[in-house]
Amino acid sequence: MELEYLIIFLPLIASIISGFFSKIIGERNSEIITSLFVSISTILSFIIFYKVIIDGYTNNIFVLTWINSGSLNVNWSIYIDPLSSLMLVVVSLVSALVHIYSIGYMSHDSHKPRFMAYLSLFTFSMFTLVTSDNFLQLFFGWEGVGLCSYFLIGFWFKKESANAAAIKAFVVNRVGDFGFAIGIFLIFYLYGTLNYNEVFNQIPLTLDRELLLFGANVNAINLICILLFIGAMGKSAQIFLHTWLPDAMEGPTPVSALIHAATMVTAGVFLVVRCSPIYEYSELALNLITIVGMSTAFFAATVALVQNDIKKIIAYSTCSQLGYMFFAVGVGAYNVAMFHLFTHAFFKALLFLGAGSVIHSFKDEQDINFMGGVWKKLPYTWVLMIIGTLALTGFPFLSGYYSKDAIIEFAYLRGNTTGYFAAGIGIFTAFLTAIYSWRLLFKTFHGTYNNKKLKIESMHESPMIMIVPLIILAIGAVFSGILFKDLLISQTSSVDFWKSSIKFLVPLSSAHPPMWVLFLTPVLVISSIPIGYYLFIKNKTILEDVVKGNLPFYNFLKNKWYFDELYDFIFVKTFKNLGLFFWKKIDVRFIDRFGPDGISNLIKYLSNRAVKFQSGFIYQYAFVMLIGFSALLTFLILK
């Protein structure tokens, strides 16, 4: 049996066993089986990744004929190339660690088998997505991930907020998926196939093809790229379609780590990078991606500055880092975007799971204002979250330093206005990232203990089954950058590694940016540590005075730029009022009155009148029969 079959289908088998047979095998065995099967997938994924690096291994394994209708022929395949092999490693490793972590974190939950089944099904869906060789299979995995996220975010379904968050995530993603689906329809309409390679080979031949859209001629390539990117915006929570991501924190913390670190939210980045042979011919789409990406990075960083929920701060950080990945794609640095996706998976999963360890110790408290002063009580978590924070901020020689700085450098080297602007926004956002990251760490672990519900003596470190995954992720957060930068983004080796999985119409610049570009970001990042310590520990009154003096601006950031309120006003209330109108005015007063209710009332009225003819007197019945017979006879004579 091919290793690829085991990688893909072991999580599915684990999900079925845990979901349907947990009462037979028991809760503990459900946890063991799901964690073991996903861990095996992880080991095998590393083997495949090694073969890709050393031997240049690629494969396209036919599984089954999926759809064969008219000219639409779609197979279910397992496509292995450098891009999919890297994603397999990222997804499987984070998923396996989340599974193991969940054994400890969810130990008191009465529905652990169901939770583990959802996690494994989520992993299978993501594997399906990244190993597809056609757009329809990718869409199937795409929707599978969306469905599983609904299950996981709303796992604690008795909480009204969790249900609302799950529905919100599902609905917002449907907006993006609508654009994605239309893009796929358009690809099939233009090229008669959904297979990646067959579509990519036809792209250079149809560069001038135009379509009539709302009375205007639109370039087909540009339209396809924009529609696909709309799908990516929804899944990767880019500005305008980002509102679901912070609310998704209502799910258990392992869910936050799985969704936000390496799987669901990175699917949009993967989609655009996979479609680089299309995007390379659309400068309009690339510029749009750059603008959206840098806007998202800046927006999310500003909002994270004033949030108090520990998970929401990290969630907005995810949103911001995804913005970095997208504007890297926008400037044509697809390999750099994937490098940041790779390093980001380690330190972001580390931060989320570290936050889960803190929440676990504080008995589900998530407000950092009610924490503080517990670094001695949670020493392992404290050290590990420092490592994650340093990596996230881009502290020199940790993973985030190499990938984030590479994005800024290549944006600058793009040499156009959009690139320069993106580089500037990237540098400033890196400083904001460092500030809100140290704010979270200092307010969580340092200063005075502020929780009145729990005594500090009751604080204790999380069990080792939760700490070990953090240690593994911390190792990745430290070394993944320095170990893989030459492989993934070096001008010499990257071409050799990525081969045809990424298309560069114009090779990335090999020039070196000015020294100030190289040193400005690290200087700002390092300086943020004493600044953060002074503002959040030594002299808190400065920030209090600033907030009091700029209350409207603070409320603007606190309320997340009022996106939720704006959407509630434009869409939610509008459609709710429209629904009420159709219900009360059209349905009740017209349709029901003259339709079902009207007919039933008419029949009831006629029945009541007809009852009166049932008198019981024979002479009356004979009289009616005589009249009826006479009427019939008259009709026959006249006819």
Wavefront OBJ file of the C-alpha trace (Angstrom):
o trace
v 0.000 0.000 0.000
v 1.174 3.490 -0.851
v 2.152 5.610 2.159
v -0.117 8.350 0.845
v -3.215 6.221 1.395
v -2.353 5.799 5.067
v -1.614 9.511 5.509
v -4.959 10.581 4.083
v -7.333 7.905 5.326
v -6.038 7.028 8.806
v -7.622 10.202 10.309
v -10.915 9.335 8.564
v -10.856 5.808 9.982
v -10.037 7.196 13.434
v -12.932 9.641 13.166
v -15.395 6.861 12.260
v -14.187 4.610 15.085
v -14.319 7.375 17.694
v -17.591 8.809 16.440
v -19.622 5.610 16.053
v -17.992 3.014 18.295
v -16.863 4.991 21.350
v -19.467 3.334 23.576
v -18.022 -0.033 22.631
v -14.307 0.764 22.891
v -14.538 3.388 25.651
v -13.490 7.028 25.937
v -9.835 6.348 26.682
v -9.424 4.062 23.685
v -11.128 6.650 21.465
v -8.541 9.232 22.532
v -5.675 6.780 22.019
v -6.840 5.621 18.570
v -7.455 9.118 17.166
v -4.171 10.481 18.536
v -2.215 7.398 17.401
v -3.630 7.335 13.865
v -3.002 11.050 13.290
v 0.507 10.660 14.764
v 1.211 7.844 12.288
v 0.023 10.159 9.494
v 2.493 12.752 10.801
v 5.448 10.344 10.720
v 4.551 9.226 7.203
v 4.153 12.861 6.104
v 7.719 13.563 7.241
v 8.907 10.555 5.246
v 7.171 11.876 2.123
v 8.587 15.355 2.764
v 12.079 13.881 3.101
v 11.676 12.002 -0.194
v 10.553 15.208 -1.901
v 13.605 17.110 -0.597
v 16.222 14.420 -1.248
v 14.872 12.567 -4.296
v 12.586 15.161 -5.851
v 9.714 12.713 -5.326
v 6.365 13.528 -6.940
v 3.327 11.336 -7.435
v -0.267 11.495 -8.570
v -2.124 8.476 -7.218
v -5.485 7.607 -8.754
v -7.959 6.588 -6.040
v -11.280 6.333 -7.871
v -13.374 7.812 -10.648
v -15.486 10.328 -8.797
v -17.648 12.120 -11.384
v -18.094 11.139 -15.024
v -20.926 13.162 -16.532
v -20.791 14.472 -20.088
v -17.574 16.421 -20.515
v -17.041 16.634 -16.745
v -14.571 13.948 -15.677
v -13.206 14.230 -12.163
v -11.065 11.662 -10.389
v -10.298 11.430 -6.697
v -6.527 11.547 -6.571
v -3.675 12.052 -4.120
v -1.304 14.582 -5.624
v 2.145 14.827 -4.038
v 4.511 17.627 -4.997
v 6.697 20.011 -2.960
v 3.760 22.295 -2.108
v 1.398 19.553 -0.937
v 4.182 17.711 0.928
v 4.992 20.831 2.959
v 1.309 21.298 3.797
v 1.004 17.645 4.823
v 3.827 18.095 7.338
v 2.372 21.299 8.758
v -1.209 20.049 9.012
v -0.396 16.588 10.347
v 2.134 17.758 12.947
v -0.068 20.476 14.424
v -3.097 18.197 14.307
v -1.273 15.362 16.091
v -0.044 17.685 18.845
v -3.532 19.156 19.231
v -4.972 15.637 19.550
v -2.488 14.753 22.299
v -2.990 18.100 24.055
v -6.764 17.590 23.960
v -6.482 14.410 26.023
v -5.457 16.591 28.974
v -7.404 19.742 28.155
v -10.733 17.975 27.576
v -10.271 15.443 30.391
v -13.344 16.669 32.282
v -15.601 16.934 29.233
v -18.284 14.277 28.942
v -18.180 14.240 25.131
v -14.487 13.613 24.475
v -14.980 10.891 21.801
v -17.177 13.194 19.735
v -14.608 15.970 20.051
v -11.747 13.704 18.983
v -13.843 12.426 16.067
v -14.410 15.990 14.866
v -10.689 16.774 15.125
v -9.767 13.714 13.048
v -12.461 14.425 10.453
v -11.182 17.994 10.232
v -7.671 16.655 9.595
v -8.934 14.310 6.851
v -10.754 17.199 5.159
v -7.607 19.305 5.221
v -5.553 16.431 3.801
v -8.113 16.069 1.015
v -7.805 19.771 0.267
v -4.019 19.954 0.049
v -3.531 16.710 -1.924
v -6.148 17.393 -4.602
v -5.147 17.546 -8.247
v -8.321 19.299 -9.359
v -10.513 22.172 -8.252
v -13.581 20.066 -7.416
v -11.734 17.815 -4.971
v -10.146 20.913 -3.471
v -13.625 22.421 -3.058
v -14.862 19.229 -1.415
v -12.048 19.383 1.154
v -12.619 23.128 1.451
v -16.269 22.638 2.412
v -15.404 19.676 4.631
v -13.072 21.895 6.627
v -15.824 24.519 6.868
v -18.361 21.955 8.085
v -15.976 20.551 10.710
v -15.152 24.066 11.907
v -18.889 24.565 12.486
v -18.985 21.397 14.595
v -15.872 22.339 16.562
v -16.583 26.029 17.167
v -20.073 25.136 18.364
v -18.919 22.046 20.251
v -20.233 23.446 23.541
v -23.635 23.868 21.930
v -25.395 24.612 25.193
v -23.608 27.990 25.212
v -25.610 30.492 23.191
v -22.438 32.404 22.288
v -20.811 29.230 20.922
v -23.817 28.502 18.698
v -23.846 32.089 17.444
v -20.112 31.965 16.693
v -20.451 28.676 14.791
v -23.313 30.030 12.678
v -21.405 33.255 12.028
v -18.305 31.358 10.882
v -20.431 29.161 8.622
v -22.369 32.059 7.055
v -19.383 34.374 6.501
v -17.429 31.557 4.902
v -20.381 30.855 2.604
v -20.016 34.387 1.241
v -16.439 33.684 0.241
v -17.276 30.178 -0.948
v -19.930 31.584 -3.278
v -17.244 33.537 -5.115
v -14.966 30.501 -5.076
v -17.681 28.270 -6.563
v -18.414 30.746 -9.360
v -14.689 30.869 -10.090
v -14.618 27.081 -10.434
v -17.704 27.149 -12.719
v -15.985 29.766 -14.855
v -12.806 27.679 -15.094
v -14.789 24.681 -16.337
v -16.759 26.876 -18.765
v -13.588 28.321 -20.288
v -11.259 25.337 -20.242
v -13.549 22.281 -20.167
v -11.646 20.691 -17.300
v -11.010 21.136 -13.579
v -7.651 19.378 -13.467
v -4.889 21.726 -12.275
v -2.277 20.934 -14.895
v -4.738 20.909 -17.776
v -6.085 24.327 -16.747
v -2.624 25.796 -16.105
v -1.381 24.667 -19.514
v -4.236 26.502 -21.246
v -3.849 29.774 -19.340
v -1.104 31.308 -21.567
v -3.282 30.609 -24.612
v -6.296 32.575 -23.315
v -4.735 35.742 -21.928
v -6.831 38.031 -24.140
v -10.120 36.210 -23.643
v -12.891 38.469 -22.371
v -16.290 37.858 -20.828
v -19.368 40.062 -20.791
v -20.159 40.978 -17.193
v -22.931 43.449 -16.381
v -22.640 44.955 -19.827
v -18.846 45.382 -19.716
v -16.051 43.284 -21.194
v -13.863 41.825 -18.445
v -10.611 39.922 -18.833
v -11.350 36.280 -18.027
v -8.056 35.647 -16.197
v -8.557 38.673 -13.950
v -12.111 37.618 -13.161
v -11.117 34.038 -12.302
v -8.301 35.241 -10.051
v -10.528 37.704 -8.182
v -13.295 35.130 -7.673
v -10.846 32.551 -6.331
v -9.351 35.198 -4.049
v -12.799 36.028 -2.644
v -12.978 32.409 -1.519
v -9.516 32.730 0.008
v -10.554 35.935 1.805
v -13.403 34.130 3.559
v -11.422 31.087 4.611
v -8.324 33.055 5.625
v -10.266 35.816 7.377
v -9.050 38.788 5.370
v -10.534 42.230 5.982
v -14.271 42.513 5.193
v -14.660 38.730 5.624
v -12.698 38.480 8.866
v -15.441 38.937 11.442
v -15.943 35.212 12.092
v -12.378 34.542 13.237
v -12.321 36.255 16.676
v -15.780 34.886 17.515
v -14.523 31.393 16.732
v -12.679 31.573 20.062
v -15.895 30.332 21.660
v -14.795 26.823 20.791
v -12.409 24.830 23.002
v -8.818 26.115 22.909
v -7.437 23.083 20.990
v -9.905 24.016 18.243
v -8.494 27.537 18.166
v -4.988 26.143 17.743
v -6.019 23.725 15.002
v -8.153 26.167 13.012
v -5.965 29.248 13.387
v -2.441 27.864 13.330
v -1.973 25.565 10.410
v -5.143 24.320 8.861
v -8.355 26.121 7.992
v -7.139 29.711 7.850
v -4.086 28.817 5.786
v -6.218 27.117 3.137
v -6.756 30.451 1.395
v -3.013 31.084 1.170
v -2.488 27.556 -0.157
v -5.193 28.096 -2.802
v -3.604 31.252 -4.183
v -0.092 29.743 -4.145
v -1.367 26.572 -5.841
v -2.921 28.789 -8.517
v 0.270 30.818 -9.057
v 0.304 29.738 -12.758
v -2.937 31.724 -13.099
v -2.160 34.645 -10.790
v 1.162 35.330 -12.472
v -0.798 36.534 -15.507
v -3.061 38.882 -13.529
v -1.295 41.970 -12.229
v -4.656 43.423 -11.204
v -5.415 40.476 -8.918
v -1.914 40.504 -7.411
v -2.155 44.211 -6.613
v -5.581 43.624 -5.064
v -4.180 40.790 -2.931
v -1.308 43.015 -1.786
v -3.669 45.816 -0.754
v -6.071 43.480 1.036
v -3.211 41.640 2.751
v -1.421 44.710 4.086
v -4.754 46.289 5.126
v -5.646 43.136 7.056
v -2.241 42.992 8.728
v -2.515 46.598 9.914
v -6.201 46.437 10.894
v -5.882 43.268 12.964
v -2.763 44.541 14.748
v -4.493 47.768 15.809
v -7.486 45.864 17.171
v -5.293 43.374 19.057
v -3.715 46.283 20.938
v -6.850 46.892 23.026
v -8.437 43.438 23.377
v -8.520 41.804 26.807
v -9.533 38.232 25.931
v -6.301 36.225 25.732
v -7.565 34.046 22.880
v -8.979 36.953 20.886
v -5.647 38.775 21.036
v -3.945 35.735 19.546
v -6.809 35.345 17.033
v -6.315 38.881 15.745
v -2.614 38.125 15.617
v -3.435 35.203 13.319
v -5.515 37.501 11.141
v -2.594 39.944 10.956
v -0.019 37.265 10.087
v -2.293 35.924 7.351
v -2.273 39.447 5.976
v 1.533 39.204 5.786
v 1.246 35.949 3.846
v -1.167 37.449 1.364
v 0.788 40.564 0.614
v 3.835 38.303 0.133
v 1.763 36.474 -2.479
v 0.673 39.807 -3.934
v 4.266 40.860 -4.589
v 4.939 37.513 -6.261
v 6.901 35.948 -3.387
v 4.820 32.775 -3.215
v 7.647 30.755 -1.685
v 8.145 33.365 1.048
v 4.423 33.248 1.860
v 4.669 29.470 2.262
v 7.772 29.879 4.416
v 5.881 32.223 6.750
v 2.927 29.806 6.758
v 5.365 27.076 7.825
v 7.024 29.013 10.656
v 3.740 30.600 11.744
v 2.211 27.184 12.353
v 4.715 26.454 15.120
v 4.657 29.661 17.111
v 0.956 30.319 16.682
v -0.051 26.807 17.770
v 2.389 27.248 20.665
v 0.726 30.492 21.726
v -2.804 29.107 21.470
v -2.017 25.946 23.377
v -0.032 27.997 25.901
v -3.082 30.232 26.316
v -5.125 27.071 26.831
v -2.744 26.040 29.604
v -3.249 29.444 31.262
v -7.043 29.241 30.890
v -6.969 25.704 32.282
v -5.092 26.935 35.378
v -7.413 29.923 35.832
v -10.544 27.715 35.666
v -11.686 29.024 32.260
v -10.915 32.710 32.900
v -9.830 34.398 29.620
v -9.613 38.103 30.549
v -5.960 39.116 30.995
v -7.069 41.894 33.373
v -7.918 39.151 35.875
v -4.564 37.409 35.611
v -1.009 38.475 36.393
v 1.759 37.507 38.766
v 1.663 33.768 38.087
v 4.944 33.171 36.245
v 6.373 31.316 39.217
v 3.224 29.169 39.465
v 3.246 28.291 35.750
v 6.977 28.203 34.958
v 6.856 25.844 31.966
v 3.934 27.641 30.340
v 5.595 31.000 31.011
v 8.901 30.061 29.368
v 7.202 28.405 26.411
v 4.938 31.385 25.787
v 7.959 33.692 25.912
v 9.483 31.607 23.126
v 6.241 31.811 21.136
v 6.034 35.570 21.684
v 9.644 36.112 20.591
v 9.046 34.060 17.443
v 5.812 35.884 16.637
v 7.344 39.324 17.052
v 10.253 38.445 14.783
v 12.982 38.522 17.412
v 16.358 37.917 15.724
v 17.226 34.343 14.873
v 13.898 32.801 15.837
v 11.575 31.437 13.165
v 9.378 34.496 12.726
v 12.437 36.688 12.199
v 13.473 34.925 9.009
v 10.040 34.617 7.412
v 8.570 38.000 8.358
v 11.699 39.931 7.397
v 11.833 38.055 4.112
v 8.282 39.208 3.314
v 9.163 42.843 4.031
v 12.387 42.611 2.004
v 10.764 41.080 -1.068
v 7.908 43.576 -0.886
v 10.483 46.387 -0.966
v 12.403 44.708 -3.795
v 9.206 44.542 -5.854
v 10.151 48.079 -6.798
v 6.672 49.496 -7.374
v 4.457 51.766 -5.318
v 2.366 48.906 -3.968
v 5.470 47.007 -2.876
v 7.033 50.001 -1.115
v 3.756 50.777 0.648
v 3.341 47.143 1.702
v 6.896 47.066 3.081
v 6.243 50.228 5.105
v 2.973 48.879 6.491
v 4.708 45.574 7.224
v 7.436 47.279 9.287
v 4.963 49.373 11.278
v 2.681 46.371 11.823
v 5.646 44.340 13.085
v 6.162 46.979 15.788
v 2.453 46.895 16.728
v 2.630 43.096 16.823
v 5.501 43.243 19.266
v 3.660 45.733 21.503
v 0.406 43.764 21.816
v 2.304 40.471 22.186
v 4.317 41.737 25.166
v 1.173 43.323 26.570
v -0.431 39.885 26.608
v 2.600 38.229 28.195
v 3.245 40.894 30.843
v -0.391 41.224 31.893
v -0.860 37.454 32.003
v 2.256 36.420 33.927
v 3.737 39.529 35.557
v 2.638 42.405 37.759
v 0.127 41.771 40.525
v -2.288 38.878 40.793
v -5.765 40.245 39.936
v -8.101 37.279 40.132
v -10.503 37.549 43.090
v -12.291 34.283 42.349
v -9.241 32.053 42.725
v -6.496 32.134 45.294
v -3.011 32.258 43.817
v -2.094 29.250 45.954
v -4.529 27.181 43.895
v -2.610 27.933 40.663
v -0.755 24.941 39.279
v 1.035 23.921 36.109
v -0.802 21.923 33.466
v -0.189 18.153 33.245
v 2.714 16.907 31.131
v 0.404 15.600 28.402
v -0.390 19.274 27.740
v 3.160 20.566 28.252
v 4.957 18.101 25.935
v 3.141 19.336 22.758
v 4.120 22.876 23.776
v 7.786 21.862 24.056
v 7.747 20.280 20.573
v 6.138 23.397 19.102
v 8.657 25.608 20.923
v 11.512 23.679 19.279
v 9.869 24.354 15.916
v 9.352 28.026 16.803
v 13.084 28.359 17.520
v 14.659 26.294 14.744
v 12.195 26.030 11.812
v 13.289 29.387 10.400
v 17.037 28.891 10.392
v 16.808 25.250 9.271
v 14.422 25.713 6.348
v 15.050 29.244 5.060
v 17.633 28.151 2.504
v 15.452 25.297 1.332
v 12.232 27.305 0.979
v 13.311 30.813 -0.047
v 16.959 30.753 -1.121
v 17.333 31.946 -4.681
v 19.395 28.901 -5.546
v 17.760 26.064 -3.682
v 14.113 27.236 -3.749
v 13.836 26.673 -7.482
v 15.202 23.199 -6.995
v 12.757 22.450 -4.152
v 9.547 23.987 -5.446
v 10.042 22.858 -9.054
v 6.812 23.334 -11.006
v 4.529 23.524 -7.946
v 5.024 27.306 -7.912
v 5.282 29.341 -11.088
v 7.415 32.478 -11.260
v 6.746 34.299 -14.514
v 9.403 36.815 -13.504
v 12.066 35.470 -11.091
v 12.224 37.163 -7.716
v 14.838 39.857 -7.368
v 18.208 38.636 -6.101
v 19.276 42.141 -5.074
v 19.775 43.155 -1.468
v 17.534 45.826 0.042
v 19.068 48.852 1.794
v 20.564 48.242 5.208
v 17.845 50.292 6.912
v 15.216 47.857 5.613
v 17.194 44.921 7.022
v 17.783 46.457 10.446
v 14.733 48.635 11.103
v 12.296 45.821 11.905
v 14.629 43.934 14.315
v 15.476 47.219 16.091
v 11.789 48.036 16.558
v 11.058 44.490 17.732
v 13.850 44.493 20.312
v 12.966 47.995 21.550
v 9.340 46.886 22.075
v 10.383 44.712 25.065
v 11.502 47.543 27.409
v 8.701 49.768 26.040
v 6.113 47.088 26.814
v 7.549 46.423 30.264
v 7.468 50.118 31.138
v 3.928 50.683 29.827
v 2.284 47.546 31.158
v 4.218 46.895 34.379
v 6.184 49.879 35.644
v 3.963 52.849 34.807
v 0.424 51.854 33.814
v -0.923 55.373 34.375
v 0.587 56.569 31.087
v -1.705 54.313 29.073
v -4.674 55.155 31.271
v -4.109 58.855 30.587
v -3.717 58.207 26.859
v -6.987 56.246 26.782
v -8.858 58.962 28.692
v -7.555 61.604 26.313
v -8.426 59.611 23.184
v -11.588 57.793 24.211
v -13.328 57.899 20.759
v -10.261 56.395 19.082
v -9.931 53.782 21.834
v -13.596 52.811 21.421
v -13.052 52.631 17.662
v -10.309 50.050 18.165
v -12.116 48.321 21.033
v -15.156 47.821 18.809
v -12.993 46.401 15.996
v -13.477 49.351 13.660
v -17.261 48.801 14.001
v -17.324 46.153 11.277
v -19.792 43.990 13.196
v -22.087 46.938 13.858
v -21.887 48.018 10.221
v -22.722 44.535 8.918
v -25.506 44.235 11.483
v -27.021 47.493 10.226
v -26.582 46.841 6.498
v -27.293 43.132 6.260
v -28.693 41.576 9.433
v -31.296 44.201 10.360
v -32.185 44.899 6.721
v -32.899 41.280 5.870
v -34.564 40.680 9.228
v -36.948 43.592 8.628
v -37.534 42.393 5.077
v -38.363 38.943 6.414
v -40.766 40.372 8.979
v -42.474 42.394 6.235
v -42.984 39.367 4.017
v -44.193 37.341 6.993
v -46.703 39.782 8.444
v -47.822 41.653 5.326
v -47.520 39.140 2.513
v -47.717 35.739 4.185
v -50.245 36.344 6.979
v -52.414 39.082 5.479
v -52.494 37.920 1.863
v -51.293 34.368 1.255
v -52.715 32.822 4.416
v -55.894 34.902 4.219
v -56.697 34.027 0.617
v -54.719 30.813 0.432
v -54.719 27.967 2.973
v -56.618 29.848 5.683
v -59.069 31.355 3.200
v -59.864 28.036 1.557
v -60.259 26.259 4.870
v -62.559 29.016 6.185
v -64.640 28.839 2.969
v -65.010 25.074 3.243
v -65.915 25.397 6.899
v -68.532 28.043 6.070
v -70.078 25.956 3.273
v -70.038 22.874 5.492
v -71.879 24.726 8.242
v -74.482 25.875 5.705
v -74.825 22.414 4.218
v -75.426 20.870 7.644
v -78.742 22.698 7.804
v -80.034 20.568 4.910
v -79.620 17.473 7.077
v -83.057 17.857 8.764
v -84.044 14.182 9.009
v -87.466 14.738 7.283
v -88.098 12.449 4.274
v -90.450 14.868 2.541
v -87.706 17.528 2.438
v -85.217 15.092 0.891
v -87.884 13.997 -1.642
v -88.572 17.634 -2.505
v -84.847 18.305 -3.153
v -84.604 15.146 -5.280
v -87.621 16.255 -7.311
v -86.070 19.640 -7.975
v -82.771 17.995 -8.980
v -84.551 15.526 -11.288
v -86.540 18.328 -12.903
v -83.398 20.377 -13.468
v -81.633 17.411 -15.064
v -84.655 16.630 -17.298
v -84.873 20.272 -18.386
v -81.192 20.265 -19.273
v -81.520 17.111 -21.388
v -84.588 18.432 -23.271
v -83.003 21.802 -24.018
v -79.745 20.161 -25.100
l 1 2 3 4 5 6 7 8 9 10 11 12 13 14 15 16 17 18 19 20 21 22 23 24 25 26 27 28 29 30 31 32 33 34 35 36 37 38 39 40 41 42 43 44 45 46 47 48 49 50 51 52 53 54 55 56 57 58 59 60 61 62 63 64 65 66 67 68 69 70 71 72 73 74 75 76 77 78 79 80 81 82 83 84 85 86 87 88 89 90 91 92 93 94 95 96 97 98 99 100 101 102 103 104 105 106 107 108 109 110 111 112 113 114 115 116 117 118 119 120 121 122 123 124 125 126 127 128 129 130 131 132 133 134 135 136 137 138 139 140 141 142 143 144 145 146 147 148 149 150 151 152 153 154 155 156 157 158 159 160 161 162 163 164 165 166 167 168 169 170 171 172 173 174 175 176 177 178 179 180 181 182 183 184 185 186 187 188 189 190 191 192 193 194 195 196 197 198 199 200 201 202 203 204 205 206 207 208 209 210 211 212 213 214 215 216 217 218 219 220 221 222 223 224 225 226 227 228 229 230 231 232 233 234 235 236 237 238 239 240 241 242 243 244 245 246 247 248 249 250 251 252 253 254 255 256 257 258 259 260 261 262 263 264 265 266 267 268 269 270 271 272 273 274 275 276 277 278 279 280 281 282 283 284 285 286 287 288 289 290 291 292 293 294 295 296 297 298 299 300 301 302 303 304 305 306 307 308 309 310 311 312 313 314 315 316 317 318 319 320 321 322 323 324 325 326 327 328 329 330 331 332 333 334 335 336 337 338 339 340 341 342 343 344 345 346 347 348 349 350 351 352 353 354 355 356 357 358 359 360 361 362 363 364 365 366 367 368 369 370 371 372 373 374 375 376 377 378 379 380 381 382 383 384 385 386 387 388 389 390 391 392 393 394 395 396 397 398 399 400 401 402 403 404 405 406 407 408 409 410 411 412 413 414 415 416 417 418 419 420 421 422 423 424 425 426 427 428 429 430 431 432 433 434 435 436 437 438 439 440 441 442 443 444 445 446 447 448 449 450 451 452 453 454 455 456 457 458 459 460 461 462 463 464 465 466 467 468 469 470 471 472 473 474 475 476 477 478 479 480 481 482 483 484 485 486 487 488 489 490 491 492 493 494 495 496 497 498 499 500 501 502 503 504 505 506 507 508 509 510 511 512 513 514 515 516 517 518 519 520 521 522 523 524 525 526 527 528 529 530 531 532 533 534 535 536 537 538 539 540 541 542 543 544 545 546 547 548 549 550 551 552 553 554 555 556 557 558 559 560 561 562 563 564 565 566 567 568 569 570 571 572 573 574 575 576 577 578 579 580 581 582 583 584 585 586 587 588 589 590 591 592 593 594 595 596 597 598 599 600 601 602 603 604 605 606 607 608 609 610 611 612 613 614 615 616 617 618 619 620 621 622 623 624 625 626 627 628 629 630 631 632 633 634 635 636 637 638 639
